[in-house]
Structures are given as structure tokens and as C-alpha cells.
Amino acid sequence: MELLTIKELSERINVKESTLYSWANICSIPCYRFGRLLRFDIAEVEEWIKESKIEPLSTPDFKGNAISDEKIEEIIESAIE
């Protein structure tokens, strides 16, 4: 287990310290409290980041059906021609 300080984590994942404090206060990010000290297990934070990934949605057509990427490329190519 590798525990990081708030400053170390902030530099590692490029997030402001104030944001990390906010996330810790609402229990959004995994962390450990030792009295007033906060520590972050980098492996748990990396897993939390992976779980937070947002997958892209497909583009719906006018009827609400999904359009494939190939179909979108076809439409663009025919519009260019």
C-alpha cells in the first residue's frame, strides 16, 4: 500500500488540493483519515478513476435510434460530394 499526502496526490493526478479536500469531505474519493490528516492509497485512487470513466454515447437519429460511426461517415461523405 502506497499512501500519498494531499499534495502528492494533487501533483500526481493534476487536481487542485481544494478539490481533493472537497471530494474527501463528501466521501467521493477513497481516502484514509488519521485524526486531521488525509492519506490516499494510489492503487485505490487509480481504480476509482477507472470506474469514473464515462463511455461515449452513440449519436441518435431523428427517430431516436442509434446511428453507427460508419453511417455517420457515409452521411458526411455524401454531403461533401
Chimera marker file (.cmm) of the C-alpha trace (Angstrom):
<marker_set name="trace">
<marker id="1" x="0.000" y="0.000" z="0.000" r="1" g="1" b="0" radius="0.5"/>
<marker id="2" x="1.421" y="3.350" z="-1.061" r="1" g="1" b="0" radius="0.5"/>
<marker id="3" x="-0.184" y="6.246" z="0.824" r="1" g="1" b="0" radius="0.5"/>
<marker id="4" x="0.107" y="9.749" z="-0.592" r="1" g="1" b="0" radius="0.5"/>
<marker id="5" x="-0.462" y="13.126" z="1.014" r="1" g="1" b="0" radius="0.5"/>
<marker id="6" x="-2.993" y="15.502" z="-0.467" r="1" g="1" b="0" radius="0.5"/>
<marker id="7" x="-0.190" y="17.497" z="-2.085" r="1" g="1" b="0" radius="0.5"/>
<marker id="8" x="1.427" y="14.393" z="-3.602" r="1" g="1" b="0" radius="0.5"/>
<marker id="9" x="-1.893" y="13.158" z="-4.982" r="1" g="1" b="0" radius="0.5"/>
<marker id="10" x="-2.730" y="16.605" z="-6.317" r="1" g="1" b="0" radius="0.5"/>
<marker id="11" x="0.519" y="16.668" z="-8.285" r="1" g="1" b="0" radius="0.5"/>
<marker id="12" x="0.165" y="13.034" z="-9.416" r="1" g="1" b="0" radius="0.5"/>
<marker id="13" x="-3.350" y="13.333" z="-10.862" r="1" g="1" b="0" radius="0.5"/>
<marker id="14" x="-3.293" y="17.070" z="-11.654" r="1" g="1" b="0" radius="0.5"/>
<marker id="15" x="-6.274" y="18.015" z="-9.489" r="1" g="1" b="0" radius="0.5"/>
<marker id="16" x="-6.325" y="21.008" z="-7.143" r="1" g="1" b="0" radius="0.5"/>
<marker id="17" x="-5.813" y="20.277" z="-3.465" r="1" g="1" b="0" radius="0.5"/>
<marker id="18" x="-9.035" y="22.136" z="-2.648" r="1" g="1" b="0" radius="0.5"/>
<marker id="19" x="-10.950" y="19.799" z="-4.983" r="1" g="1" b="0" radius="0.5"/>
<marker id="20" x="-9.432" y="16.749" z="-3.293" r="1" g="1" b="0" radius="0.5"/>
<marker id="21" x="-10.422" y="18.131" z="0.124" r="1" g="1" b="0" radius="0.5"/>
<marker id="22" x="-13.984" y="18.626" z="-1.145" r="1" g="1" b="0" radius="0.5"/>
<marker id="23" x="-14.155" y="15.112" z="-2.566" r="1" g="1" b="0" radius="0.5"/>
<marker id="24" x="-12.773" y="13.666" z="0.672" r="1" g="1" b="0" radius="0.5"/>
<marker id="25" x="-15.307" y="15.590" z="2.770" r="1" g="1" b="0" radius="0.5"/>
<marker id="26" x="-18.229" y="14.110" z="0.809" r="1" g="1" b="0" radius="0.5"/>
<marker id="27" x="-16.575" y="10.656" z="0.695" r="1" g="1" b="0" radius="0.5"/>
<marker id="28" x="-16.407" y="10.760" z="-3.090" r="1" g="1" b="0" radius="0.5"/>
<marker id="29" x="-12.738" y="9.754" z="-3.376" r="1" g="1" b="0" radius="0.5"/>
<marker id="30" x="-11.294" y="6.828" z="-1.411" r="1" g="1" b="0" radius="0.5"/>
<marker id="31" x="-9.109" y="8.091" z="1.423" r="1" g="1" b="0" radius="0.5"/>
<marker id="32" x="-7.977" y="7.423" z="4.985" r="1" g="1" b="0" radius="0.5"/>
<marker id="33" x="-8.242" y="9.842" z="7.904" r="1" g="1" b="0" radius="0.5"/>
<marker id="34" x="-5.722" y="9.789" z="10.719" r="1" g="1" b="0" radius="0.5"/>
<marker id="35" x="-7.055" y="12.483" z="13.016" r="1" g="1" b="0" radius="0.5"/>
<marker id="36" x="-6.907" y="15.578" z="10.791" r="1" g="1" b="0" radius="0.5"/>
<marker id="37" x="-4.528" y="14.002" z="8.263" r="1" g="1" b="0" radius="0.5"/>
<marker id="38" x="-5.750" y="12.638" z="4.944" r="1" g="1" b="0" radius="0.5"/>
<marker id="39" x="-3.922" y="9.919" z="3.074" r="1" g="1" b="0" radius="0.5"/>
<marker id="40" x="-4.746" y="8.331" z="-0.264" r="1" g="1" b="0" radius="0.5"/>
<marker id="41" x="-3.844" y="4.831" z="-1.439" r="1" g="1" b="0" radius="0.5"/>
<marker id="42" x="-2.752" y="5.423" z="-5.024" r="1" g="1" b="0" radius="0.5"/>
<marker id="43" x="-3.946" y="1.970" z="-6.155" r="1" g="1" b="0" radius="0.5"/>
<marker id="44" x="-7.448" y="2.678" z="-4.799" r="1" g="1" b="0" radius="0.5"/>
<marker id="45" x="-7.484" y="6.134" z="-6.368" r="1" g="1" b="0" radius="0.5"/>
<marker id="46" x="-6.383" y="4.726" z="-9.746" r="1" g="1" b="0" radius="0.5"/>
<marker id="47" x="-9.211" y="2.159" z="-9.575" r="1" g="1" b="0" radius="0.5"/>
<marker id="48" x="-11.674" y="4.926" z="-8.602" r="1" g="1" b="0" radius="0.5"/>
<marker id="49" x="-10.533" y="6.954" z="-11.608" r="1" g="1" b="0" radius="0.5"/>
<marker id="50" x="-11.050" y="3.960" z="-13.930" r="1" g="1" b="0" radius="0.5"/>
<marker id="51" x="-14.546" y="3.390" z="-12.517" r="1" g="1" b="0" radius="0.5"/>
<marker id="52" x="-15.368" y="7.075" z="-13.100" r="1" g="1" b="0" radius="0.5"/>
<marker id="53" x="-14.775" y="6.850" z="-16.839" r="1" g="1" b="0" radius="0.5"/>
<marker id="54" x="-17.712" y="7.991" z="-18.931" r="1" g="1" b="0" radius="0.5"/>
<marker id="55" x="-18.310" y="5.959" z="-22.070" r="1" g="1" b="0" radius="0.5"/>
<marker id="56" x="-19.274" y="7.879" z="-25.210" r="1" g="1" b="0" radius="0.5"/>
<marker id="57" x="-22.864" y="7.556" z="-26.318" r="1" g="1" b="0" radius="0.5"/>
<marker id="58" x="-23.871" y="6.746" z="-29.862" r="1" g="1" b="0" radius="0.5"/>
<marker id="59" x="-25.444" y="9.536" z="-31.891" r="1" g="1" b="0" radius="0.5"/>
<marker id="60" x="-29.230" y="9.116" z="-32.195" r="1" g="1" b="0" radius="0.5"/>
<marker id="61" x="-31.033" y="9.715" z="-35.477" r="1" g="1" b="0" radius="0.5"/>
<marker id="62" x="-34.204" y="11.804" z="-35.648" r="1" g="1" b="0" radius="0.5"/>
<marker id="63" x="-36.323" y="8.815" z="-34.616" r="1" g="1" b="0" radius="0.5"/>
<marker id="64" x="-34.198" y="8.177" z="-31.509" r="1" g="1" b="0" radius="0.5"/>
<marker id="65" x="-32.352" y="5.185" z="-32.999" r="1" g="1" b="0" radius="0.5"/>
<marker id="66" x="-28.571" y="4.965" z="-32.689" r="1" g="1" b="0" radius="0.5"/>
<marker id="67" x="-26.515" y="5.724" z="-35.793" r="1" g="1" b="0" radius="0.5"/>
<marker id="68" x="-23.280" y="3.806" z="-36.261" r="1" g="1" b="0" radius="0.5"/>
<marker id="69" x="-19.988" y="5.593" z="-36.824" r="1" g="1" b="0" radius="0.5"/>
<marker id="70" x="-19.873" y="4.103" z="-40.325" r="1" g="1" b="0" radius="0.5"/>
<marker id="71" x="-23.289" y="5.558" z="-41.149" r="1" g="1" b="0" radius="0.5"/>
<marker id="72" x="-22.192" y="8.987" z="-39.879" r="1" g="1" b="0" radius="0.5"/>
<marker id="73" x="-19.109" y="8.820" z="-42.122" r="1" g="1" b="0" radius="0.5"/>
<marker id="74" x="-21.339" y="7.849" z="-45.075" r="1" g="1" b="0" radius="0.5"/>
<marker id="75" x="-23.610" y="10.837" z="-44.450" r="1" g="1" b="0" radius="0.5"/>
<marker id="76" x="-20.632" y="13.208" z="-44.209" r="1" g="1" b="0" radius="0.5"/>
<marker id="77" x="-19.041" y="11.838" z="-47.375" r="1" g="1" b="0" radius="0.5"/>
<marker id="78" x="-22.281" y="12.133" z="-49.354" r="1" g="1" b="0" radius="0.5"/>
<marker id="79" x="-22.774" y="15.702" z="-48.071" r="1" g="1" b="0" radius="0.5"/>
<marker id="80" x="-19.260" y="16.626" z="-49.206" r="1" g="1" b="0" radius="0.5"/>
<marker id="81" x="-19.857" y="15.172" z="-52.673" r="1" g="1" b="0" radius="0.5"/>
<link id1="1" id2="2" r="1" g="1" b="0" radius="0.2"/>
<link id1="2" id2="3" r="1" g="1" b="0" radius="0.2"/>
<link id1="3" id2="4" r="1" g="1" b="0" radius="0.2"/>
<link id1="4" id2="5" r="1" g="1" b="0" radius="0.2"/>
<link id1="5" id2="6" r="1" g="1" b="0" radius="0.2"/>
<link id1="6" id2="7" r="1" g="1" b="0" radius="0.2"/>
<link id1="7" id2="8" r="1" g="1" b="0" radius="0.2"/>
<link id1="8" id2="9" r="1" g="1" b="0" radius="0.2"/>
<link id1="9" id2="10" r="1" g="1" b="0" radius="0.2"/>
<link id1="10" id2="11" r="1" g="1" b="0" radius="0.2"/>
<link id1="11" id2="12" r="1" g="1" b="0" radius="0.2"/>
<link id1="12" id2="13" r="1" g="1" b="0" radius="0.2"/>
<link id1="13" id2="14" r="1" g="1" b="0" radius="0.2"/>
<link id1="14" id2="15" r="1" g="1" b="0" radius="0.2"/>
<link id1="15" id2="16" r="1" g="1" b="0" radius="0.2"/>
<link id1="16" id2="17" r="1" g="1" b="0" radius="0.2"/>
<link id1="17" id2="18" r="1" g="1" b="0" radius="0.2"/>
<link id1="18" id2="19" r="1" g="1" b="0" radius="0.2"/>
<link id1="19" id2="20" r="1" g="1" b="0" radius="0.2"/>
<link id1="20" id2="21" r="1" g="1" b="0" radius="0.2"/>
<link id1="21" id2="22" r="1" g="1" b="0" radius="0.2"/>
<link id1="22" id2="23" r="1" g="1" b="0" radius="0.2"/>
<link id1="23" id2="24" r="1" g="1" b="0" radius="0.2"/>
<link id1="24" id2="25" r="1" g="1" b="0" radius="0.2"/>
<link id1="25" id2="26" r="1" g="1" b="0" radius="0.2"/>
<link id1="26" id2="27" r="1" g="1" b="0" radius="0.2"/>
<link id1="27" id2="28" r="1" g="1" b="0" radius="0.2"/>
<link id1="28" id2="29" r="1" g="1" b="0" radius="0.2"/>
<link id1="29" id2="30" r="1" g="1" b="0" radius="0.2"/>
<link id1="30" id2="31" r="1" g="1" b="0" radius="0.2"/>
<link id1="31" id2="32" r="1" g="1" b="0" radius="0.2"/>
<link id1="32" id2="33" r="1" g="1" b="0" radius="0.2"/>
<link id1="33" id2="34" r="1" g="1" b="0" radius="0.2"/>
<link id1="34" id2="35" r="1" g="1" b="0" radius="0.2"/>
<link id1="35" id2="36" r="1" g="1" b="0" radius="0.2"/>
<link id1="36" id2="37" r="1" g="1" b="0" radius="0.2"/>
<link id1="37" id2="38" r="1" g="1" b="0" radius="0.2"/>
<link id1="38" id2="39" r="1" g="1" b="0" radius="0.2"/>
<link id1="39" id2="40" r="1" g="1" b="0" radius="0.2"/>
<link id1="40" id2="41" r="1" g="1" b="0" radius="0.2"/>
<link id1="41" id2="42" r="1" g="1" b="0" radius="0.2"/>
<link id1="42" id2="43" r="1" g="1" b="0" radius="0.2"/>
<link id1="43" id2="44" r="1" g="1" b="0" radius="0.2"/>
<link id1="44" id2="45" r="1" g="1" b="0" radius="0.2"/>
<link id1="45" id2="46" r="1" g="1" b="0" radius="0.2"/>
<link id1="46" id2="47" r="1" g="1" b="0" radius="0.2"/>
<link id1="47" id2="48" r="1" g="1" b="0" radius="0.2"/>
<link id1="48" id2="49" r="1" g="1" b="0" radius="0.2"/>
<link id1="49" id2="50" r="1" g="1" b="0" radius="0.2"/>
<link id1="50" id2="51" r="1" g="1" b="0" radius="0.2"/>
<link id1="51" id2="52" r="1" g="1" b="0" radius="0.2"/>
<link id1="52" id2="53" r="1" g="1" b="0" radius="0.2"/>
<link id1="53" id2="54" r="1" g="1" b="0" radius="0.2"/>
<link id1="54" id2="55" r="1" g="1" b="0" radius="0.2"/>
<link id1="55" id2="56" r="1" g="1" b="0" radius="0.2"/>
<link id1="56" id2="57" r="1" g="1" b="0" radius="0.2"/>
<link id1="57" id2="58" r="1" g="1" b="0" radius="0.2"/>
<link id1="58" id2="59" r="1" g="1" b="0" radius="0.2"/>
<link id1="59" id2="60" r="1" g="1" b="0" radius="0.2"/>
<link id1="60" id2="61" r="1" g="1" b="0" radius="0.2"/>
<link id1="61" id2="62" r="1" g="1" b="0" radius="0.2"/>
<link id1="62" id2="63" r="1" g="1" b="0" radius="0.2"/>
<link id1="63" id2="64" r="1" g="1" b="0" radius="0.2"/>
<link id1="64" id2="65" r="1" g="1" b="0" radius="0.2"/>
<link id1="65" id2="66" r="1" g="1" b="0" radius="0.2"/>
<link id1="66" id2="67" r="1" g="1" b="0" radius="0.2"/>
<link id1="67" id2="68" r="1" g="1" b="0" radius="0.2"/>
<link id1="68" id2="69" r="1" g="1" b="0" radius="0.2"/>
<link id1="69" id2="70" r="1" g="1" b="0" radius="0.2"/>
<link id1="70" id2="71" r="1" g="1" b="0" radius="0.2"/>
<link id1="71" id2="72" r="1" g="1" b="0" radius="0.2"/>
<link id1="72" id2="73" r="1" g="1" b="0" radius="0.2"/>
<link id1="73" id2="74" r="1" g="1" b="0" radius="0.2"/>
<link id1="74" id2="75" r="1" g="1" b="0" radius="0.2"/>
<link id1="75" id2="76" r="1" g="1" b="0" radius="0.2"/>
<link id1="76" id2="77" r="1" g="1" b="0" radius="0.2"/>
<link id1="77" id2="78" r="1" g="1" b="0" radius="0.2"/>
<link id1="78" id2="79" r="1" g="1" b="0" radius="0.2"/>
<link id1="79" id2="80" r="1" g="1" b="0" radius="0.2"/>
<link id1="80" id2="81" r="1" g="1" b="0" radius="0.2"/>
</marker_set>
